Amino acid sequence: MEAKSSIPKAYSKFWRINRSNREATELALGLRAARKVAGHIGRNVKPVFWKGMAENESRFILLDPNLIKGRYPIPHKTYDLLVGQVVLEGLSAIEFQEWVKEKTLKRLSGVDEQTRPYIEPMVRGAENIYINQLAKNQIWSFYLMDYFSYILSRNFRDPDLPPTPESVSDLWQQKSILKQVSEKHHPYYEDLLDTLEAYTDRIRSIAWLPVMSQRREARIKLYPEMWQEIEKIISRWEGFPPNPGAVNWYDENGPQGYPDLKENEEREDEGDPTVTVEDIGGGLDPKLAEDVSVILDEKAPLVLNSAVAVDEPGAQPMETRIEKGQVPADMAPDEVQVRRMRNLFKKQELLIRQLRRRRLRRGLAEGKLDALRLYRAPVDGKIFKQKQIPGPDHLWQICIVADASASMSGREEPAEGIKRLGRPWEIAEKSFVSLAAAARGTGNLLDIYAYRAERNVCLLTQLHDGKNLYSVSPSGRTPSGQAIMAVGTLLKKKYKNSIIVHITDGAANCGAGLGTALDFCRRQNIEVFTLGCGCNRPTRDFLKEFFPPGHLYFLESIHFLADGLEQLLRQKILGSFK
């Protein structure tokens, strides 16, 4: 009987079919597959890029190309590790890991300098245990286990040496997640690991709470309590500084706890050249990153500065990051809304045809024969006609700029007689999906953007690229002026008729002023309209200061958004034929 292979299964081998031997093509295909994984994880997952394609690590999931450099197509086992990273960082984003860590560190701000370095690794280890439990009974758990095995074994430190902040966290995760226990280790680990292990079940139990906000608050409450016990133990140790340069422990089979990747890849793809796994380094070189973007038919995230856009040196700069949506929208269009919108665009098409028939020049010396003027032949010979076909003058560029700040994630009470449909953003998203379905094939250009602000950055996400629709998770503040100004710089100049429809439920509270943004659009001959959905009195008064009559409409509730969009577009598009 043939012995079983000790190599772990390559899970991506069952579904990752599109692969290539060409470097740029394979990197593009691999990135596209990773983004699909992120889309299946949830809505609040960060955009996925290779390192070198995007700079800000806190804003993106950045995959390390050095892990697979020189080996194409990417071995399935190696790609499993990339999927594991996307799963870990994706679930962490959905569960607000950074927010939890920030709140925990704030509560522990008065900690002694000797023990402070242990806080962050402890929180990171606890969060990894929590995420691993959250993924139980899901397909993601298989990728997570592989990824944890890899990262924990790669940085493994000889347990006979005194503890460091990282080694304590790693040993705890190895025991709790991988069920691996060292036969011998430094005496200082004993009480510390026992204490951490005593809290492991409580961390896991948080994953079963039904509401995300409950899970978030429970972790913020538990971690400081856990730290009090840990600090008592660490404070009894000798006063020696942690040694980050301590020797890592390897044996003849590579890092403990995980089979050597090089050996796996040699067995998986016999005959292909192997690549040595290196430490995390730089990303793709600029030329290769550009080639990958071209293959994916996308631009790198664009950064705009409001001071440059308005040509005012004194304007307050705010970074505006424009990015393509990553998470596909799973909202079905409303057939009633689609039918009503489609009737609007059919009426537009009919008026264009009528206009085309009317625009004839008769009595010409050359052109096409005009049957109505053949009798003039003996008189002056002017028996020809010429049809002037209208160009794109009556086609429109419609740009929806939707507020996706935190207030849009709440649950709004519907107006009397209106059936509750869900959260404000879900209702708005259904209107966008319906509008996109109705506008398809009409010749008009429809753009849809969602905006919000986080960490003093205006995030503008493209939700519609002509065929696909994407979604975001509302959060952060409301940089309305900043978003409108950024969209104004993106509109295509070939369209004579351009309109920005701004949708919001609140007043702008950061970024460029609304007045500045509207002045900029006015100079570009772009009309800006605002639909205020369920706005309170102060918000109404605020918006009235900036928008003239006829450019500001208040809807009683977000539930009337589809009606408001239809009436506004009908007024502007059909009104242009008068």
Buried (B, 14 or more C-beta within 10 A) or exposed (E): EEEEEEBBEBBBBEEBEEBBEEBBBBBBBBBBBBBBBBBBBBBBBBBBBBBBBBBEEEBBBBBBBBBBBEBBBBBBBBBBBBBBBBBBBBBBBBBBBEBBBEBBBEBBEEBEEBBBBBBBBBBBBBBBBBBBBBBEEEEBBBBBBBBBBBBBBBEBBBBEBBBBBBBBBBBBBBBBBBEBEBEEBBEBBEBBBEBBEEBBEEBBEBBEBEEEEEBBBBBBEBBBEBBEBBBEBBEEEEEEEBEEEBEEBEEEEBBBBBBBBEBBBBEBBEEBEBBEBEEEEEBBEEEBBBBBBEBBEBEBBEEBEBBEBBEBEEBEBBBBBBBBBBBBBEBEBBEEBBEBBBEBBEBBBEBBEEBBEEEBEBEBEEBEEBEEBEEBEEEEEBBBBEEEEEEBEBBBBBBBBBBBBBBBBEEBEBEEEEEEBBBBBBBBBBBBBBBBBBBBEBEBBBBBBBBBBBEEBBBBBBBBBEEEBBBBBBBBBBBBBBBBBBBBBBBEEEBBBBBBBBBBBBBBEBBBBBEBBBBBBEEEEBBBBBBBBBBEEEBEEBBEEBBEEEBBBBBBBBBBBBEBBBBBBBEBBEEBEE
